[in-house]
Amino acid sequence: MYGPVCVAPDARGLGVLDALYARLQATFPGREAILFIREDNPRSLKAHLRLGMRAVARYDFGGKVFVVLSDRPDPE
């Protein structure tokens, strides 16, 4: 599992998420990061897609749709 990640508004856009993710990859090389984000959180979805993660599933919980993301490369 990965997250949650909360970045203070005044620190957004400064590379904090990129640095945290790079540290995660260095600490756990080769391990898959799996996370879920509410579909109505486009800022977080965009930020994680920018890191190279991809949507692998969706599910509904309590009337809210969540997107499951993974950083494992797409099997071809």
C-alpha positions as CSV (number, residue, x, y, z in Angstrom):
1,M,0.0,0.0,0.0
2,Y,1.0,3.6,-0.6
3,G,-0.2,6.8,1.0
4,P,-2.0,8.7,2.0
5,V,0.1,11.7,1.0
6,C,-1.0,15.1,2.3
7,V,0.9,18.2,1.0
8,A,0.3,21.6,2.7
9,P,-1.1,24.1,0.2
10,D,1.9,26.4,0.5
11,A,4.2,23.4,-0.4
12,R,2.3,22.3,-3.5
13,G,4.1,22.5,-6.8
14,L,7.5,22.4,-5.1
15,G,8.3,18.8,-5.8
16,V,7.3,17.3,-2.4
17,L,5.3,14.5,-3.9
18,D,8.0,13.7,-6.4
19,A,10.7,13.6,-3.6
20,L,8.5,11.4,-1.4
21,Y,7.8,8.9,-4.2
22,A,11.5,8.8,-5.2
23,R,12.4,8.0,-1.6
24,L,9.7,5.3,-1.5
25,Q,11.2,3.7,-4.7
26,A,14.7,3.9,-3.3
27,T,13.6,2.4,0.1
28,F,11.6,-0.4,-1.5
29,P,13.1,-1.1,-4.9
30,G,11.0,-3.2,-7.2
31,R,7.9,-3.2,-4.9
32,E,4.6,-2.2,-6.4
33,A,2.8,0.9,-5.0
34,I,-0.9,0.5,-4.9
35,L,-3.3,3.3,-3.9
36,F,-6.8,4.4,-4.2
37,I,-8.1,8.0,-4.8
38,R,-11.6,9.2,-4.8
39,E,-12.7,9.9,-8.4
40,D,-13.8,13.4,-7.4
41,N,-10.2,14.4,-6.4
42,P,-8.8,15.3,-9.8
43,R,-5.7,17.1,-8.3
44,S,-4.5,13.9,-6.6
45,L,-5.3,11.8,-9.7
46,K,-3.4,14.1,-12.0
47,A,-0.4,14.2,-9.7
48,H,-0.2,10.4,-9.4
49,L,-0.7,9.8,-13.1
50,R,2.2,12.3,-13.7
51,L,4.4,10.1,-11.5
52,G,3.8,7.2,-14.0
53,M,1.0,5.4,-12.1
54,R,-1.9,4.0,-14.0
55,A,-5.5,3.3,-13.2
56,V,-6.1,-0.5,-12.8
57,A,-9.6,-0.7,-11.3
58,R,-12.5,1.3,-9.9
59,Y,-14.9,0.6,-7.1
60,D,-17.9,2.1,-5.4
61,F,-17.9,2.5,-1.6
62,G,-20.7,4.3,0.2
63,G,-21.8,6.0,-3.0
64,K,-18.4,7.3,-3.8
65,V,-16.3,6.0,-6.7
66,F,-12.6,5.3,-6.0
67,V,-9.9,4.8,-8.6
68,V,-7.2,2.1,-7.8
69,L,-3.7,3.0,-9.2
70,S,-0.5,1.0,-9.5
71,D,3.0,1.9,-10.4
72,R,3.7,-1.5,-11.8
73,P,4.2,-1.3,-15.6
74,D,1.4,-2.4,-17.8
75,P,1.9,-6.1,-18.7
76,E,1.9,-6.5,-22.5
